Amino acid sequence: MDQPSEEDRNQIVEWLDHQLYYVDCSADLDPGRVTVRRLNQTEYRNTIRDLLGVDFDPSRTFPSDDVGYGFDNIGDVLTIPPLLVEKYLDAAETISLAAIQAPESLRIHHKLVGAEMKHSGSAKKGPYASAVMPSRGRAFETVRVAVDGEYTLRVEAAADQAGDEPAKMELTAGPDFSKIIEIKSHKKPEEFEFQVVLSKGSVEISGSFINDFYDEKAKGRKDRNLYLKSIELEGPAKIAESAYRESHRRLITVTPADGVSPLEAAQANFRQFLPRAFRRPVREEEVEKFAAFVPMVMDRGESFESGMQIALQAVLVSPQFLFRTEGGTSPGRPGTAELLDDYALASRLSYFLWSSMPDKTLFDLAAAGRLHKLDVLKEQTLRMLADERADELVRNFSGQWLGLRKLSTNEVAPDPKLFPEYDETLRDDMWKETELFFGSIVRDNRSVYDLLTARDTFVNERLARHYGLEGIEGEEFRRVELPEGQQRAGLLTHASILTLTSYPTRTSPVKRGQWVLENLLGDEPPEAPPVVPALDETQEANPNLSFREQLELHRADPGCASCHKLMDDIGFGLQNFDAIGRWRVQDGEFPVDANGTLPTGESFEGPLELIGILGQRREEFARCLAEKMLTYALGRGVEYYDKCTIDSILMRLADDDRFASLAVAIVTSEPFRMRRSN
């Protein structure tokens, strides 16, 4: 049938957009509401590290986190399967034992049996499980001492007496203790006890026979021998506070003493700890609930510290720890907007920029009721971006927004026969380049549009060789300006992006074009109709055509053309890069044709001209980036009613296009600071 003109199409689209998605930015704002969500694996690991000082990697045992809207911190998809509950329980036990040390775990009681010790010289296994030394010899063993302290050393030995002096043994424990023992009885075991100060670490304990005697002509006893039956090491009787780990000392600041019961001591400890663990003020009944575990454990004959371990396990499996719950300040009518309280805002800020719990500065500002002030939020955002913990934003946001995490999955597997150069090492180098490049945008507060057009990158010798860059040596990555002859700029020509948008055996203009539309321009194409024939059929029917000609023939089908005309030419502009991102001018027997014309009418020759055109689409790119980062920051998908927020962020970027401006615009936006009231 006759088709409407382009002008008519645009008018209809504008009308539909207005009717379906119009938002009056002068009316009351809907900030949306985030589903209460659990900590994902990264957030759990970092929170345990910052809360307790314990390194624990949940990815080894926890089931993987589900992904929504491209990210794994979305409340709607972070479910709790039964297996995860079991893993939480196991993890809580492991972490509590690492964070708190029970005194009994630091004390030792080693009994070294003479016959089972290591022997040198004449020493050998003797009767009654002893080490017998008929002449000079030595029995020794190494033990592990957990803490510095005073230990008790007990020795049981016997001797065959002969000559004019008793049998003598040199007893040593570590480098600083040596004692000469005289065994005066004949064949009757004697016991000796000493106090010895030992340092933490491996300690060698030994008993040596030092005064051998043998005289065949002697009257009476002719042979002096030593029998070492056992050496015991026990202690220390008293453990110094400094001997405990820092995590232990941070958690247990009060112990039972005169006038302080175990329950009172536990309550004092949890009054300090629970607000940090739950990331908000706690009620006294909450403190009492967890502290009650301690006397229950002690009633079974275990130590105060063991009780604290059990109580800590209970905290770590509490929903108040595992979930990010948010409180409001002034709940009104259902559906109206209310400000988040400062503690909820502190958690939003810290989990956005650090993927971890708030630090002391944020807690103090929340306690003072100052964090919600816009100037304070801006100041804290800039402070946190300068902190090394902002590496988590670089790693987690770029890894998901750009799809870098796929590099370590079966989704990206270049054929080893066609691309023998590609291995895990090169893959990691590709990934690191993109991560460092995005990190430089964050760390150096560069323009966000540098992500599209910058003529610098990060390489080591291996990746430089992959790109054909000269003069780069060594494993260390460094920032380099790309020379004039290099047809690379911005993210789009990174080997990581070019590899993950290819098939195992060939490039894919379709995948590359789709990636640009989805991740850089925010214009995700629709799914292909189910009746569209596969490209493979076109290739099999036309083997003598170049890949580009086969693809153009394929998209001549009207059912294919509607989508392919949006994606293919973008992908054609990147055809000079093979399936692992190397430059090429030939694709098999055919020369590469990297020319194209976009649906908007711009024509280009090669990747740099394509990137130049994309670099002019600043508003589309900024809107896409703002939507992606707002999704990541909020933990929910961007909805139609967020349009005004996105527009205001773009206005900020129009005045200042540096990364910090984007981050501050998001943090000070209404959806970030507010929520829809229940």
Stockholm file with secondary structure:
# STOCKHOLM 1.0

chainA/1-678         MDQPSEEDRNQIVEWLDHQLYYVDCSADLDPGRVTVRRLNQTEYRNTIRDLLGVDFDPSRTFPSDDVGYGFDNIGDVLTIPPLLVEKYLDAAETISLAAIQAPESLRIHHKLVGAEMKHSGSAKKGPYASAVMPSRGRAFETVRVAVDGEYTLRVEAAADQAGDEPAKMELTAGPDFSKIIEIKSHKKPEEFEFQVVLSKGSVEISGSFINDFYDEKAKGRKDRNLYLKSIELEGPAKIAESAYRESHRRLITVTPADGVSPLEAAQANFRQFLPRAFRRPVREEEVEKFAAFVPMVMDRGESFESGMQIALQAVLVSPQFLFRTEGGTSPGRPGTAELLDDYALASRLSYFLWSSMPDKTLFDLAAAGRLHKLDVLKEQTLRMLADERADELVRNFSGQWLGLRKLSTNEVAPDPKLFPEYDETLRDDMWKETELFFGSIVRDNRSVYDLLTARDTFVNERLARHYGLEGIEGEEFRRVELPEGQQRAGLLTHASILTLTSYPTRTSPVKRGQWVLENLLGDEPPEAPPVVPALDETQEANPNLSFREQLELHRADPGCASCHKLMDDIGFGLQNFDAIGRWRVQDGEFPVDANGTLPTGESFEGPLELIGILGQRREEFARCLAEKMLTYALGRGVEYYDKCTIDSILMRLADDDRFASLAVAIVTSEPFRMRRSN
#=GR chainA/1-678 SS CCCCCHHHHHHHHHHHHHHHHCCCTTSCCCCCCCCCEECCHHHHHHHHHHHHCCCCCGGGTSCCCCCBTTBSCCGGGCCCCHHHHHHHHHHHHHHHHHHSCCHHHHCEEEEEEGGGSEEEETCEECGGGCEEESSSEEEEEEEEECSCEEEEEEEEEEEECCTTSCEEEEEEETTTEEEEEEECSSSCCEEEEEEEEECSEEEEEEEEECCCEECTTCSSCCEEEEEEEEEEEEECSSCCGGGSCHHHHHHCCCCCBTTBCHHHHHHHHHHHHHHHHHTSCCCHHHHHHHHTHHHHHHTTTCCHHHHHHHHHHHHHTSHHHHEECCCBSSCCSTTSEEEBCHHHHHHHHHHHHTSSCCCHHHHHHHHTTCTTSHHHHHHHHHHHHHSGGGHHHHHHHHHHHSCGGGGGSTTCCCCTTTCTTCCHHHHHHHHHHHHHHHHHHHHTTCBTTHHHHCSEEEECHHHHHHHTCCSCCSSSCEEEECCTTCCCCTGGGCHHHHHHTSCSSSCCHHHHHHHHHHHTSCCCCCCCCTTSCCHHHHHHHCTTSCHHHHHHHHTTSHHHHHHHHHHHHHHHTTTTBCTTSCBCSEETTEECCCEEECTTSCEEESHHHHHHHHHHCHHHHHHHHHHHHHHHHHTSCCCGGGHHHHHHHHHHHHHCCBHHHHHHHHHTSHHHHEEECC
#=GC SS_cons         CCCCCHHHHHHHHHHHHHHHHCCCTTSCCCCCCCCCEECCHHHHHHHHHHHHCCCCCGGGTSCCCCCBTTBSCCGGGCCCCHHHHHHHHHHHHHHHHHHSCCHHHHCEEEEEEGGGSEEEETCEECGGGCEEESSSEEEEEEEEECSCEEEEEEEEEEEECCTTSCEEEEEEETTTEEEEEEECSSSCCEEEEEEEEECSEEEEEEEEECCCEECTTCSSCCEEEEEEEEEEEEECSSCCGGGSCHHHHHHCCCCCBTTBCHHHHHHHHHHHHHHHHHTSCCCHHHHHHHHTHHHHHHTTTCCHHHHHHHHHHHHHTSHHHHEECCCBSSCCSTTSEEEBCHHHHHHHHHHHHTSSCCCHHHHHHHHTTCTTSHHHHHHHHHHHHHSGGGHHHHHHHHHHHSCGGGGGSTTCCCCTTTCTTCCHHHHHHHHHHHHHHHHHHHHTTCBTTHHHHCSEEEECHHHHHHHTCCSCCSSSCEEEECCTTCCCCTGGGCHHHHHHTSCSSSCCHHHHHHHHHHHTSCCCCCCCCTTSCCHHHHHHHCTTSCHHHHHHHHTTSHHHHHHHHHHHHHHHTTTTBCTTSCBCSEETTEECCCEEECTTSCEEESHHHHHHHHHHCHHHHHHHHHHHHHHHHHTSCCCGGGHHHHHHHHHHHHHCCBHHHHHHHHHTSHHHHEEECC
//
